Amino acid sequence: MSADVTLYTTRFCPYCVAAKRLLDAKGVSYRDIPVDGDAQLRQEMTKRAGQRTVPQIWIGETHVGGYTDLAALEQRGLLDGLLNAASGT
């Protein structure tokens, strides 16, 4: 699936790893923006999300939030619809 998905992550964050695994399992490609040690990228993420924690996830223009928010969408059966809308299908 080629939805426009962006994640701001850090290398050793277990929630970041879990978010990537969930998306990988669904066959979703994503843009991973690591903010480890990059103050400018972390500031960009904080300004864009209004949050300082990782991961911060967008599907298209929709800010999903973090991993627990992404997993909740999947559990409620809403993630595929959001991914399809973002990919234009």
C-alpha positions as CSV (number, residue, x, y, z in Angstrom):
1,M,0.0,0.0,0.0
2,S,1.4,3.4,-0.9
3,A,-0.4,5.8,1.4
4,D,1.4,9.0,2.4
5,V,2.6,7.9,5.9
6,T,5.2,9.8,7.9
7,L,6.6,8.8,11.3
8,Y,9.0,10.8,13.5
9,T,10.9,8.2,15.5
10,T,14.0,7.5,17.6
11,R,16.1,4.4,17.2
12,F,15.5,2.7,20.5
13,C,11.9,3.7,21.2
14,P,9.8,0.5,21.7
15,Y,6.7,2.3,20.5
16,C,8.4,3.5,17.4
17,V,9.5,-0.1,16.6
18,A,5.9,-1.3,17.3
19,A,4.4,1.3,14.9
20,K,6.8,0.3,12.1
21,R,6.1,-3.4,12.7
22,L,2.3,-2.7,12.5
23,L,2.7,-0.8,9.2
24,D,5.2,-3.3,7.8
25,A,2.8,-6.2,8.6
26,K,0.1,-4.3,6.6
27,G,2.5,-3.8,3.7
28,V,2.4,0.0,4.1
29,S,5.4,2.0,3.1
30,Y,6.3,5.1,5.2
31,R,8.7,7.9,5.5
32,D,10.7,7.5,8.7
33,I,12.2,10.7,10.1
34,P,14.6,9.8,12.9
35,V,14.9,12.7,15.4
36,D,17.8,11.1,17.5
37,G,20.2,13.8,18.3
38,D,18.7,16.2,15.8
39,A,17.3,19.2,17.6
40,Q,16.0,20.8,14.4
41,L,14.0,17.8,13.4
42,R,12.7,17.3,16.9
43,Q,11.6,20.9,17.0
44,E,9.9,20.5,13.6
45,M,8.1,17.4,15.0
46,T,7.1,19.3,18.1
47,K,5.8,22.3,16.2
48,R,3.9,20.1,13.7
49,A,2.4,17.6,16.3
50,G,2.2,19.8,19.4
51,Q,3.8,16.8,21.2
52,R,7.3,16.0,22.2
53,T,7.0,12.2,22.5
54,V,7.8,9.7,19.7
55,P,6.5,8.3,17.6
56,Q,4.4,11.0,16.0
57,I,2.5,9.6,13.0
58,W,0.7,11.2,10.1
59,I,-1.4,9.4,7.5
60,G,-1.8,11.9,4.7
61,E,-2.6,15.2,6.4
62,T,-4.2,13.5,9.4
63,H,-2.1,13.5,12.6
64,V,-2.8,10.1,14.1
65,G,-0.7,10.6,17.2
66,G,1.5,7.9,18.6
67,Y,1.6,4.1,18.5
68,T,-1.3,3.5,20.9
69,D,-3.5,5.7,18.7
70,L,-2.4,3.9,15.5
71,A,-3.0,0.5,17.2
72,A,-6.5,1.7,18.4
73,L,-7.4,2.6,14.8
74,E,-6.3,-0.9,13.7
75,Q,-8.3,-2.5,16.5
76,R,-11.4,-0.6,15.7
77,G,-11.1,-1.5,12.0
78,L,-10.5,2.2,10.9
79,L,-6.9,2.1,9.9
80,D,-7.4,0.6,6.5
81,G,-9.9,3.2,5.5
82,L,-7.6,6.0,6.6
83,L,-4.7,4.4,4.7
84,N,-6.9,4.0,1.6
85,A,-8.1,7.6,1.7
86,A,-4.5,8.8,2.0
87,S,-3.4,6.7,-1.0
88,G,-6.3,7.9,-3.1
89,T,-7.9,4.4,-3.5
